[in-house]
């Protein structure tokens, strides 16, 4: 299987359109925790080898590539949408909001955006294009997917010490059997997404604090 390339960015660079940022998110599917979005402007002279959709990489590969990206990228930002925001505006809108925040948080202002998916956030400061399965096609988007995933996983590990009964460090908020069993035993905690099943199917679910 072909891995992401730097062709889209290099074509824009040749047209004089630079910097170019790749944007992706992590954490749409879990029933707990925030959704994270990353924006990455890679250094054309130091594009890390082995970039790929973060879901196709081992945890060790993601960590190695994360460190490489953070060491050599021209600019990186990560922003979040909280579980409460997800419940208020839905996961799609929350993910787009996190992406928009990540763009604005970059230390180097981009001139063009390459965004994973089939949707663009509103009110972007510069032109952008949505690329379906872009994290498997475009190096900058793949880099953003890795940064978002690693950052969110680290956050969920730290939250495990706050809410240890849910064992977030093992499943990162996804609806595993062990996670659902903990919810059944203890109810949801403040970082659970109450608009998601199984919480949306409960009436007046108690909150475990």
N, C-alpha and C positions, 0 to 999 in steps of 0.2 A: 504494500500500500504506500502510495506517495505521501511524503510528509509536507508540511507547510513550507512555502517558499517566500522569498522577499521580492518577488516580481512586481506585485501591485505597488509596493512602496517605491521600488526603484524606477518604475515607469512615471510615477508622480514626481519623483526627484528630478528626473530628466526633463520634465516639463517646467521645472522651477517651482513646484508645489512642495514645500517642505517647511517645517516639520510635519510628519504624518503620525497620528496616534492610532493604535489598535485598542479596541474596547471590548470587554467581555465581562460576564457576571458568573457568579457561583452561588448555589444555594437556593434555586427556585423550588426544588422538590421537597426539602425537609419539612417536618412539621414543627420544628423548633429552630430558634436562632434567626439572625438577620440574613438578608441577601446582600452579598458583597459584589461590587463592581470595580474593575481596575482599568486604568488607562496607561498605556505604555508607548513611549517614543523610543524605538530602538536606535542604537548607533549603527549606521550603515557599515561602518568599518569593523564592528564587533558584534555581529549577529550571532547569538549562541547556537551551537550545533545541537541537534536533537529536539528542537522545539516541536511540540505537537499539542493537540487537544489534551487538556489536563486529564480528562477521563481515561485516556489511553495510556497514561504513564503510571508507573509504580510510585508509591509515596517517596521512595528514595530518589527516583529520577526527578520528581517534581521539586523536591527540596534542593537538589543540586542545581537544577535549572533556575529556580527562584533566586538562589544566591548569585548565579552568573548574571541574570537579568538585573538584579539590584546593583551589582557592581559596575555594569557596563552600559546600561541604558542611559539615554540622555535625560529622560524624565519619567517618573512613575508616580501614580497616585492610586489610592484605594479609598472608596467611600461605601457607605452602607445605607440600607433602609431597615428599620427596626421591625420586630414582629408586630408591634402596635400599628405601625404605618402600613405594613402588609395587610393586616386585618381591616384597616380603614379604607384602603384604596385598591386592593387586590394585588396579587403577586406580580402580574405583568406590569402594572403601573409603577409599583414599588421598584422593580428591577430597572425600569427605564429612568426613574428618578435617581437611583443610585448611579447609573451610567452618566447621567447629566452632571451630577455632582463631581464624579471622577474627572470628567473633562475640564470642568472649571477649576479643579484642584491641582492640575498639572503646573509645575513650576516653569515650564517652557510652553508658551502658547502655540498650539498646533494650527496648521492652516487647512488640514483635511483630516477626516475621521473615517476609519474602517471599523465597522461595528458588526459583531456577530449577531446573526438572526435575520428576521424578515421585517424588522420594525426599527424605526428611529425615534429616539427621545425628542420631545418638543423643545423649542427654545435653545437649540444648539448655537454656540457662538460662531461656528464655521461650517462649511458644507461637509456632509458626511454621506456614506453609502452603507446600506445594510447588505451583508453577505451571508447567505444561508450556509450553515456549517462552516463559517469562516475560520473557526478555531482549528480546523483540519486543513485549511487552504492557505492562510495568510500568516506569516511569521509574527507580525505585530499583534494580531488577535490571539494567536496561540500563546504568546508571552503574557498577554493580559489574562487569559484563562488560567494560566499557571499561578500568576501573582494573586488573583482573586481567590482561587481554590486554597492555596497554601495559607494565605492570610486568614481566611474564614476558618479553616481547620484549626489553626493555632488558637483563634478566639474561642472556638467550641471546646478545645482542650482546657483553656483557662476557666471557662464557665463550668466545667465538670467539677472543679473544686468548690464552686458556689452551690451547685445543685447536684451533689454526688449520687443521689439515688437513681438518676436517669442515665448515668454512664455516657455522657455526651462525647467523651474522648474515644469511645469505641465506634459510634455510629454517626457522629457529627450532626445529630438532629433528624436523621432519616428514620422512617417508620419501620424499624426492624422489630422482630418478635420481642426481643428483650426490652426495647424502648416502649412498645405498646403495653407490655406487661407492667412496666414501671408506672406508666400513666394510669393504667387500670387500678393499680394499688395505691397510688399517691395523688392522683389528679394532676392537672397541668400546673406548671410553674410559670413565673412571669415572662419567660422567653418562649413559651409555646405560642404557636399561631392558632388562635382560637377559631379562626374562620376556616381552618383546614379540618378535614376528617382525621381523627375521630371526634374532635371537639365540636365541630359544627353539627354533629348528630346528637350531642348531649344537650340537655336542658339545664341551665344554671350550673354548669360544671364548677366545682369548688377549685380554688386556686391554692396550690401548695406554695407557701412562702419560705 
